[in-house]
Amino acid sequence: MAVKTHTWITLWFLLTAPVIFWDVGYCFMRPRSMVGGDLHWIWQPYEIYQEVDYVYGVKALEENNGFTNAQSMLNVVETLMNLTYVYLAHVSNWTPAPLVGFAAATMTLSKTVLYWAQEYYCGGCAIGHNTAKDLIVYWIIPNGFWIIVPSFIVWQLGKDIAGALIVTDRSSVKAASGKSL
């Protein structure tokens, strides 16, 4: 039985991997990746972002705030799981592959919701200093994709997994009823 795949899920997993690893590189290489660091040229756009989101900025680094690198470490795990799903689904054709993709997308969604909840419960401690326009353009829209798309992936793969379980259950019920005759 072939693994049911969805091009848009595979594309999301493949296209986001370099973006996530670039972000992880910025986080793990701080302060060298930050403005004034010798490697900042690689992460030039973060010049803006480290001022928009203090979790990525000097303040968090100076306070030895572990959240930035902790979430980056989880980004590595999620992305490796995303790429594992792509391999298992498209190369190995391993039937349980959707479970790996579902778990990875659930991790991404949960971590991103946690990131937003942290801002809500601390009163915008890392982003509250922004203008509404900067907040929308540089934080809400880009981070919103990491809630919206993984939500759809969880929904789609969850539906696929549930459908496969229903088919399996029906087959086992038919097999069991055939044996009792």
C-alpha positions as CSV (number, residue, x, y, z in Angstrom):
1,M,0.0,0.0,0.0
2,A,1.5,3.3,-1.1
3,V,1.8,6.2,1.4
4,K,-0.7,8.9,0.8
5,T,1.4,12.1,0.2
6,H,0.5,15.8,-0.3
7,T,2.7,17.9,-2.5
8,W,2.0,21.1,-0.5
9,I,3.1,19.3,2.8
10,T,6.3,18.0,1.2
11,L,7.1,21.4,-0.3
12,W,6.6,23.1,3.1
13,F,8.9,20.6,4.8
14,L,11.6,21.0,2.1
15,L,11.4,24.8,1.6
16,T,11.3,25.6,5.3
17,A,14.4,23.4,6.1
18,P,17.0,25.9,4.9
19,V,15.1,28.8,6.5
20,I,15.0,27.1,9.8
21,F,18.6,26.0,9.7
22,W,19.6,29.6,8.8
23,D,17.6,30.8,11.8
24,V,19.2,28.2,14.0
25,G,22.6,29.3,12.8
26,Y,21.9,32.8,13.9
27,C,20.7,31.8,17.3
28,F,23.5,29.3,18.0
29,M,26.2,31.7,16.7
30,R,25.2,34.7,18.8
31,P,26.9,37.2,19.4
32,R,29.0,36.6,16.3
33,S,25.9,36.5,14.1
34,M,24.5,39.8,15.6
35,V,25.1,43.3,14.5
36,G,28.8,44.0,15.1
37,G,29.8,40.3,15.0
38,D,32.2,39.0,12.4
39,L,29.6,36.7,10.9
40,H,26.7,39.2,10.9
41,W,27.0,39.5,7.1
42,I,25.5,36.0,6.8
43,W,22.4,37.1,8.9
44,Q,22.1,40.7,7.7
45,P,18.2,40.7,7.8
46,Y,18.5,39.9,11.6
47,E,19.7,43.5,12.1
48,I,16.0,44.4,12.0
49,Y,14.7,41.3,13.7
50,Q,16.9,41.5,16.7
51,E,15.4,45.0,17.4
52,V,11.8,43.8,16.7
53,D,12.0,40.6,18.9
54,Y,14.3,41.0,21.9
55,V,14.4,37.2,22.3
56,Y,16.7,37.4,19.3
57,G,18.5,40.5,20.5
58,V,21.2,41.7,22.7
59,K,19.0,41.8,25.8
60,A,18.2,38.1,25.8
61,L,21.8,37.3,25.1
62,E,23.1,39.5,28.0
63,E,20.5,38.0,30.4
64,N,21.6,34.5,29.4
65,N,18.0,33.8,28.4
66,G,17.9,30.2,27.3
67,F,14.6,30.3,25.5
68,T,16.2,31.4,22.2
69,N,18.6,28.5,21.9
70,A,16.1,26.0,23.4
71,Q,13.5,26.8,20.8
72,S,16.3,26.6,18.1
73,M,17.3,23.1,19.4
74,L,13.6,22.1,19.0
75,N,13.7,23.6,15.5
76,V,16.5,21.2,14.6
77,V,14.6,18.2,15.9
78,E,11.4,19.3,14.1
79,T,13.2,19.9,10.8
80,L,15.0,16.6,11.0
81,M,11.7,15.0,11.5
82,N,10.2,16.9,8.6
83,L,13.0,15.7,6.3
84,T,12.6,12.2,7.7
85,Y,8.9,12.3,6.8
86,V,9.8,13.3,3.2
87,Y,12.3,10.5,2.9
88,L,10.1,7.9,4.5
89,A,7.0,8.9,2.5
90,H,8.6,9.5,-0.9
91,V,11.7,7.3,-1.0
92,S,11.1,4.4,1.4
93,N,7.3,4.4,0.9
94,W,7.0,3.5,4.6
95,T,3.3,3.3,5.5
96,P,3.6,5.0,9.0
97,A,5.4,8.0,7.5
98,P,2.4,10.3,8.0
99,L,2.8,9.7,11.8
100,V,6.3,11.2,11.7
101,G,5.0,14.3,9.7
102,F,2.1,14.7,12.0
103,A,4.4,14.6,15.1
104,A,6.8,17.1,13.6
105,A,4.0,19.5,12.6
106,T,2.5,19.2,16.0
107,M,5.8,20.1,17.6
108,T,6.2,23.1,15.4
109,L,2.6,24.2,16.1
110,S,2.9,23.7,19.8
111,K,6.3,25.5,20.1
112,T,5.0,28.5,18.1
113,V,1.8,28.8,20.1
114,L,4.0,28.6,23.3
115,Y,6.2,31.4,21.8
116,W,3.1,33.6,21.2
117,A,1.6,32.6,24.6
118,Q,4.8,33.7,26.3
119,E,4.5,37.1,24.8
120,Y,0.8,37.3,25.8
121,Y,1.5,36.3,29.4
122,C,4.5,38.5,29.9
123,G,2.7,41.5,28.5
124,G,4.7,41.7,25.3
125,C,8.0,41.7,27.1
126,A,10.1,41.0,24.0
127,I,7.9,42.6,21.3
128,G,5.7,45.2,23.1
129,H,8.0,48.1,22.2
130,N,7.2,47.9,18.5
131,T,4.8,50.1,16.5
132,A,1.6,48.3,15.4
133,K,2.9,48.3,11.8
134,D,6.3,46.8,12.7
135,L,4.7,44.2,14.9
136,I,2.4,43.1,12.1
137,V,5.0,43.2,9.3
138,Y,8.0,41.8,11.2
139,W,6.5,39.5,13.8
140,I,2.8,38.6,13.4
141,I,2.8,37.8,9.7
142,P,6.1,35.9,9.5
143,N,5.4,34.0,12.8
144,G,1.8,33.5,11.8
145,F,2.8,31.2,9.0
146,W,4.4,28.8,11.6
147,I,0.9,28.5,13.2
148,I,-1.3,28.4,10.1
149,V,0.6,26.0,7.9
150,P,1.5,23.5,10.6
151,S,-2.2,23.6,11.7
152,F,-3.3,22.6,8.2
153,I,-0.6,19.9,8.1
154,V,-1.7,18.5,11.5
155,W,-5.3,18.5,10.2
156,Q,-4.5,16.9,6.9
157,L,-2.1,14.2,8.2
158,G,-4.4,13.5,11.2
159,K,-7.3,13.0,8.8
160,D,-5.1,10.7,6.7
161,I,-4.0,8.7,9.7
162,A,-7.5,8.4,11.0
163,G,-8.7,7.2,7.6
164,A,-6.1,4.6,7.5
165,L,-7.0,3.4,11.0
166,I,-10.7,3.2,10.0
167,V,-9.8,1.1,6.9
168,T,-7.6,-1.2,9.0
169,D,-10.3,-1.5,11.7
170,R,-12.9,-2.4,9.1
171,S,-10.6,-5.0,7.5
172,S,-9.8,-6.6,10.9
173,V,-13.6,-6.7,11.8
174,K,-14.3,-8.4,8.4
175,A,-11.5,-10.8,8.9
176,A,-12.6,-11.7,12.4
177,S,-16.3,-12.1,11.3
178,G,-15.2,-14.4,8.4
179,K,-13.2,-16.6,10.7
180,S,-16.2,-17.1,13.1
181,L,-18.3,-18.6,10.3
